[in-house]
Amino acid sequence: SYTQYRPVVQTQSMAERRSLLEKYSKLLSETIMKYQDPVSGLLPAFVFKDGTAGWARDHAWVRDNVYSILAAWGMSLAYRRRADGEEDNMMAYQLEQNVVKLMRSLLFCMMRQADKVERFKHTLDKGDSLHAKYNLKTCSTVVGDFEWGHLQIDATSLYLLVLAQMTAAGLKIIYTLDEVAFVQNLVFYIEEAYRIPDYGIWERGDKSNHGETELNASSIGMAKAALEAIGGLDLFGARGGEESVIHVMQDEVAQCYTKLKSLLPRESSSKEVDAALLNVIGFPAFAVENMDIISATKDKILNNLLGKYGCRRFLRDGYQTAKEDPNRLHYEPAELKVFQNIECEWPMFLLCLLINAHIEGNIVEVKKYEEMAMEVVVTGRDGVMRMPELYKVPASKVELEYGNPHSQARVAGSKVLHMRSQSLLILSGLLQSDLLAIGEIDPLNRRFSMLPKPDPLVQVVLLAEDAQLSASLRRKGITSDTIGRVERNHHCPVKILPAKRLTGVYQHLGVSKKMKLSGRPPHMVGVIGTSQVYNAHGVIVAFTPNFLDHEAFYLCLDNHLLVDLIKTDIAYLKANWRLMGQPTIVLPVLRTMLSEDSDKSPFLRLLQTLTSGYTSGARVQVGLLPDFISTSCVTKLNFISSKVFEIHLTSHGHGPRASTILHRESFIHRTGSDKRPAGKVYGAVRRSRHTPPNVRRRINPRSGSNLLLGGSFESSGGESPMADLNYLHLASAYTNRRRSIVGGSSQLQNDHVHSSPTAGGASGGPSSSSSSGGVSMRDSFTSSSKEEVVERLQSEDNLYNQADILTYLFNTYGKDFSFELNGQTVTVTSVLEELYQKDCRRSLLMCQRVALRLEKNC
């Protein structure tokens, strides 16, 4: 159990503790600290037999440096813990400064590539990635962008994870707000690790070494751990404020974990298992919360990779084997089989298993892996213990090893001192000797991530369109409120906004004009983000879920789909909520959502299910928003200035399109009849999907106009309090409609849409040609000028025909074609946006498809 750690060796006296402390301090000094560059503070990754770093003497890997300095950090904590005088405090301070110097040097290396971080946030291209290694002395780059597998999400994630742990332990690594902004952008750099194929921890990509990137569980797991560790952390420590706090979108953490669980126990598509996963399921990441997955991954590693000298990195790994061709990096597909059973074994993973056994308090495994580790340590003539990089099968014994795996003695590789392995050797020794407690190198308590957690209680707030609808819901036993009452509450007023505003607010996070960093890309905020309550300069704000935004996709106007989306999000919150407080979902309820017969309305049945207190396997409570504030997860948004935040509160979030472009509001002419003679096309393209000419659709006169087009919703109480949520007036307007085909015609039955035959064959739907054939749009406008086409658009009342004319303008003149319409200079793009809003308001699914397709192409 991770909660019952006991040191394996209990020292008995102060003298013994002092002796062990000096022993490990000397080992650290002679094997790691002596190689730290006095100028940059960086470390080489390894040392050859001749005492130099060989070809890589000027190369400092980010990952190896972070792992290597853990020993110095652990030693400083040991001195602090056992300090008996000024000398111990001095040693602790000296080691801490060595740690800070290295961590800051790595930060400087990456800050010099701030332009690449900015580009990568938007492109996710491997050519825009941070470099994996830098010059040991100057912190500059050592190889080109495409001369190495630089895209290694796990390396950047490991840096952020250890930075968070060290900061939480009291080290001052970050000094300025510009550095805080850069670290925030590093969070943006790794937050989409679940969909970024990279070269992985071994820098070569897929197993065949052809330089192909792939999704790696070790990278995703490390990114997930880093995001969890650094989220909400003040990088200035106790002396910081709101501006020095790092923000992490919890939806990205959940996405990473979902992908990680789907991959484990595999490492990637080409690697069945990888020993690097020991760092994901154990120290330092502790990224997996399910003990069954942890056990399955560990068992697969031990059964397939563990040997006498350590663990193989992965199956059929040809690195440093006698059969590997040193003159080329790539392997042929059939060549991988020659590496089977002769893969090199890395002692580093014995130390990973040893540290994890210490944390678990498993004495049997501690003794087992300690004995195995001591057998592979190389003790030089100077009596200093050094941990080599790997052990390999000599060329003369390869055939014998093929015939009887694990039977031949192996020899250490040329890199007799592997800094990362040496650091883990010292760290495990400190833990074993009780000179260091695991909680000291894990102050954020990540080792407890796999402990069971209580399921959240999903709080649901229903906001009715008006007071009459709210009263009607209460009569049915459903608790609801209105936006007006919530925002005018005397005790706790709460502003209700759509999720797109939250996306806009987070675009101000991490902005640095000095380094030309633009902040978080405009990615959609997920349901975990919108289920939090926000406090910005004393203003309490709640956001509606993203799936209610019909501008993202019109299918959310289907009530059946809307019900499924709500249930899915509640189940998602139950599985992925890890924040303090309870999730709070704000759901607007419109009349169109309840327009069907009470016994058959899917949305009403959902509301009744929510009121019962249990749905989608989750506990649910329906109530009023002011009552939920004290139990909700409240997040501060003080990184944005009050003036800028006020702009987000008051803006409509729909860009410059604030007035009506197409002046006609009705689907058909306001007189109630189509005065055009039947049989003419007037530019409409004949399509197999159009409505037959004997079907007219009328809009219920009670339906309000789209606010974006200049209209307003009226109720008995005057202006609707939902006016601030413009797009919500359109949500769920597309209600469930039963379609029956009778005699080749389609009848649409709806509370707001009625069918009736039209005299003379006139149609409220798209105009149709006569039965003998029709005139295509191109033929109709062959001899027409631009002005005539625009005039036809301005006089057109039929939204289907408006869509057809705009399609012609788009295909003929392009999306940026500008023209005068109703006294305004507009473009095809701007008119398409308004047409789409009208289509959603009128529940015209076919027309929505046309408008949305063209708008997306814009």
Disulfide bonds with the S-S distance in Angstrom:
none
